[in-house]
């Protein structure tokens, strides 16, 4: 879920509230990156998982029985006390790549799959696919224990010294920048470099363009429209879930001032 921070600025906040100099704490990070794994286990719906997590933390058996029980009120109160003693967050830098950068990168990558009218040479196409693979690998590695890649490469020599999987976001951002450059080059080669009559309004030119548009261009148009609708739906869903989000923040180390507008 936190991967969406690449295209949604401030989705989970930006920095640790302890280091936010502003009196407005609405930008404080409230995600789960670098959170103690026991916290997720203690919040599990499986009583056996909760019991094992409590036992691993050395919690007395009588408290373990309450944590494994079904009384949500008492259990949540105990969990709040336990979680306050564990590491909740150890990050906060908002990994925002930018909507335009990601959109151009996606456009550049999509053009690498064109069968007809490709803007790339064979060598350029291989380069685009390489950087796309490098970006995907970096993203999966950055997921840490929430994915499988980091668990594999961690055992390679010297890679175990990378304490935080978040560092793999750096090569991902580099890959996105390079791919966005290919996206810009594609726009230039296909649309800016060719002579065209640009007179008239958008509504006058669009029907003419649509008649001459290739299959790829029409698919990109439909995909962009669907993505825009999903983004709008996500925005309204997020707004409708605000009361639940407030309750979540209140139970996870924040006061009511964090919610913001």
C-alpha positions as CSV (number, residue, x, y, z in Angstrom):
1,X,0.0,0.0,0.0
2,X,2.8,2.4,0.8
3,X,4.1,2.1,-2.7
4,X,1.3,4.4,-3.7
5,X,3.4,7.2,-2.1
6,X,5.3,7.3,-5.3
7,X,2.3,9.0,-7.0
8,X,0.3,10.3,-4.1
9,X,2.3,12.9,-2.1
10,X,2.0,12.7,1.6
11,X,-0.2,9.6,1.5
12,X,1.3,8.3,4.8
13,X,2.9,11.5,5.9
14,X,6.5,12.7,5.4
15,X,8.6,12.6,8.5
16,X,8.7,11.5,12.1
17,X,6.5,13.7,14.3
18,X,9.4,14.0,16.8
19,X,11.4,15.8,14.1
20,X,8.6,17.9,12.7
21,X,9.4,21.5,13.5
22,X,6.0,22.9,12.6
23,X,3.3,23.1,15.1
24,X,1.0,21.4,12.5
25,X,1.7,17.7,12.9
26,X,-0.6,16.7,10.0
27,X,2.4,15.8,7.9
28,X,3.8,13.3,10.4
29,X,4.5,9.8,9.1
30,X,2.0,7.2,10.3
31,X,2.8,4.2,8.2
32,X,4.3,0.8,9.0
33,X,7.8,0.9,7.5
34,X,10.4,-0.4,9.9
35,X,7.7,-1.2,12.4
36,X,8.5,-4.0,14.9
37,X,7.1,-7.3,13.3
38,X,5.5,-8.3,16.6
39,X,3.0,-5.4,16.3
40,X,1.4,-6.9,13.2
41,X,1.4,-10.3,14.8
42,X,-0.2,-8.9,18.0
43,X,-3.0,-7.4,15.9
44,X,-3.6,-10.6,14.0
45,X,-7.1,-12.1,13.8
46,X,-5.6,-15.5,14.6
47,X,-5.4,-16.0,18.4
48,X,-2.6,-18.5,18.1
49,X,-0.5,-15.9,16.2
50,X,-1.2,-13.3,18.9
51,X,-0.3,-15.8,21.7
52,X,3.0,-16.7,20.0
53,X,3.9,-13.1,19.5
54,X,3.1,-12.3,23.1
55,X,5.2,-15.3,24.3
56,X,8.1,-14.1,22.1
57,X,8.0,-10.8,23.9
58,X,8.1,-12.4,27.3
59,X,4.6,-11.3,28.3
60,X,3.3,-13.2,31.3
61,X,0.9,-16.1,30.6
62,X,-2.1,-14.4,32.3
63,X,-1.7,-11.4,29.9
64,X,-1.2,-13.8,27.0
65,X,-4.6,-15.3,27.7
66,X,-6.3,-11.9,27.5
67,X,-4.5,-11.0,24.3
68,X,-5.7,-14.4,22.8
69,X,-9.2,-13.7,24.0
70,X,-12.2,-12.2,22.2
71,X,-12.9,-9.2,24.5
72,X,-11.8,-6.5,22.1
73,X,-12.0,-3.6,24.6
74,X,-9.7,-5.2,27.2
75,X,-7.4,-6.7,24.5
76,X,-7.0,-3.4,22.7
77,X,-6.1,-1.6,25.9
78,X,-3.4,-4.2,26.7
79,X,-2.1,-4.1,23.1
80,X,-1.8,-0.3,23.3
81,X,0.3,-0.6,26.4
82,X,2.5,-3.3,24.8
83,X,2.9,-1.5,21.5
84,X,4.0,1.7,23.2
85,X,7.1,-0.2,24.4
86,X,8.0,-1.4,20.9
87,X,9.5,0.4,17.9
88,X,6.6,1.9,16.0
89,X,8.3,3.9,13.2
90,X,11.8,4.5,12.0
91,X,11.3,6.4,8.8
92,X,9.3,9.2,7.4
93,X,10.8,10.5,4.2
94,X,8.0,10.7,1.7
95,X,9.1,8.7,-1.3
96,X,7.2,10.8,-3.8
97,X,8.5,10.3,-7.4
98,X,5.9,12.6,-9.0
99,X,2.9,11.8,-11.1
100,X,4.4,13.3,-14.3
101,X,7.6,11.3,-13.9
102,X,5.8,8.0,-13.3
103,X,3.4,8.7,-16.1
104,X,6.2,9.4,-18.6
105,X,8.0,6.3,-17.4
106,X,4.9,4.2,-18.0
107,X,4.5,5.8,-21.4
108,X,8.1,5.0,-22.3
109,X,7.7,1.4,-21.1
110,X,4.4,0.9,-22.9
111,X,6.0,2.0,-26.2
112,X,8.6,-0.7,-25.8
113,X,5.8,-3.2,-26.3
114,X,4.5,-1.8,-29.5
115,X,4.5,-4.2,-32.4
116,X,4.0,-1.6,-35.1
117,X,5.3,2.0,-35.2
118,X,7.7,1.5,-32.3
119,X,9.8,4.7,-31.6
120,X,12.8,2.6,-30.4
121,X,15.6,0.8,-32.0
122,X,16.3,-2.8,-30.9
123,X,19.0,-1.5,-28.6
124,X,16.8,1.2,-27.1
125,X,14.0,-1.3,-26.5
126,X,16.4,-3.6,-24.6
127,X,17.6,-0.6,-22.5
128,X,14.0,0.3,-21.6
129,X,13.1,-3.2,-20.6
130,X,16.3,-3.4,-18.6
131,X,15.5,-0.3,-16.6
132,X,11.9,-1.4,-16.1
133,X,13.2,-4.7,-14.7
134,X,15.7,-2.9,-12.5
135,X,12.9,-0.6,-11.2
136,X,10.6,-3.5,-10.5
137,X,13.3,-5.5,-8.7
138,X,14.2,-2.5,-6.6
139,X,10.6,-1.9,-5.6
140,X,10.1,-5.5,-4.6
141,X,13.4,-5.5,-2.6
142,X,12.2,-2.3,-0.8
143,X,9.2,-4.2,0.5
144,X,11.5,-6.0,2.9
145,X,9.7,-8.7,4.9
146,X,6.5,-7.9,3.1
147,X,7.9,-9.4,-0.1
148,X,10.2,-12.3,-1.0
149,X,13.1,-10.6,-2.9
150,X,14.8,-9.0,0.1
151,X,14.7,-12.3,2.0
152,X,16.7,-13.9,-0.9
153,X,19.3,-11.2,-1.5
154,X,19.9,-10.5,2.2
155,X,21.9,-13.8,2.3
156,X,24.3,-12.6,-0.4
157,X,27.7,-11.4,0.7
158,X,27.8,-7.9,2.0
159,X,24.1,-7.2,1.2
160,X,23.2,-8.1,4.8
161,X,24.9,-4.8,5.7
162,X,22.0,-2.9,4.1
163,X,20.1,-2.4,7.3
164,X,17.0,-0.8,5.8
165,X,15.3,-2.2,2.7
166,X,14.0,1.3,2.0
167,X,17.4,2.1,0.5
168,X,16.3,0.1,-2.5
169,X,14.0,3.0,-3.3
170,X,17.1,4.9,-4.5
171,X,17.7,2.7,-7.6
172,X,14.0,2.6,-8.2
173,X,13.9,6.4,-8.4
174,X,16.9,6.4,-10.8
175,X,15.1,3.8,-13.0
176,X,12.0,5.9,-13.1
177,X,14.0,9.0,-14.1
178,X,15.7,7.2,-16.9
179,X,12.4,5.7,-18.1
180,X,10.7,9.1,-18.0
181,X,13.5,10.3,-20.3
182,X,12.6,7.6,-22.8
183,X,8.9,8.7,-22.4
184,X,9.8,12.3,-23.3
185,X,12.0,11.1,-26.2
186,X,9.0,9.1,-27.5
187,X,6.7,12.2,-27.3
188,X,9.2,14.2,-29.2
189,X,9.8,11.6,-32.0
190,X,6.2,10.8,-32.5
191,X,4.4,14.1,-31.9
192,X,6.6,17.1,-31.6
193,X,9.2,16.6,-34.3
194,X,6.6,15.9,-37.1
195,X,5.0,18.9,-38.8
196,X,1.3,19.2,-37.9
197,X,-1.5,21.7,-38.0
198,X,-2.0,22.8,-34.5
199,X,-4.7,25.4,-35.2
200,X,-8.1,25.1,-33.6
201,X,-9.3,24.1,-30.2
202,X,-8.9,20.8,-28.5
203,X,-12.5,19.8,-29.2
204,X,-12.0,20.6,-32.9
205,X,-8.8,18.6,-33.2
206,X,-9.6,15.6,-31.1
207,X,-12.1,13.9,-33.5
208,X,-9.6,14.3,-36.4
209,X,-6.8,12.8,-34.2
210,X,-9.1,9.9,-33.1
211,X,-9.8,8.9,-36.7
212,X,-6.0,8.7,-37.4
213,X,-5.0,7.3,-34.0
214,X,-3.2,3.9,-33.9
215,X,-4.4,1.0,-31.8
216,X,-1.7,1.7,-29.2
217,X,-2.8,5.3,-28.9
218,X,-6.4,4.4,-28.4
219,X,-5.5,1.8,-25.8
220,X,-3.3,4.4,-24.0
221,X,-6.3,6.8,-24.0
222,X,-8.7,4.2,-22.5
223,X,-6.1,3.2,-19.9
224,X,-5.5,6.8,-18.9
225,X,-9.2,7.4,-18.5
226,X,-9.7,4.3,-16.4
227,X,-6.7,5.3,-14.2
228,X,-8.2,8.8,-13.8
229,X,-11.5,7.3,-12.7
230,X,-9.8,5.0,-10.2
231,X,-7.8,7.9,-8.8
232,X,-11.0,9.9,-8.3
233,X,-12.8,6.9,-6.7
234,X,-9.8,6.4,-4.4
235,X,-9.9,10.0,-3.3
236,X,-13.6,9.9,-2.3
237,X,-13.1,6.5,-0.6
238,X,-10.3,8.0,1.5
239,X,-12.5,11.0,2.4
240,X,-15.3,8.7,3.4
241,X,-13.0,6.6,5.6
242,X,-11.8,9.6,7.6
243,X,-13.5,8.7,10.9
244,X,-11.9,5.2,10.8
245,X,-8.6,6.8,10.0
246,X,-8.9,9.1,13.0
247,X,-9.6,6.2,15.3
248,X,-6.6,4.3,13.9
249,X,-4.3,7.2,14.5
250,X,-5.6,7.7,18.0
251,X,-4.8,4.1,18.8
252,X,-1.3,4.2,17.2
253,X,0.5,6.9,19.0
254,X,-1.0,10.1,17.6
255,X,-3.3,12.7,19.1
256,X,-6.3,14.4,17.4
257,X,-4.2,17.3,16.1
258,X,-2.5,15.0,13.6
259,X,-5.6,14.5,11.4
260,X,-5.4,17.8,9.7
261,X,-8.1,19.2,7.4
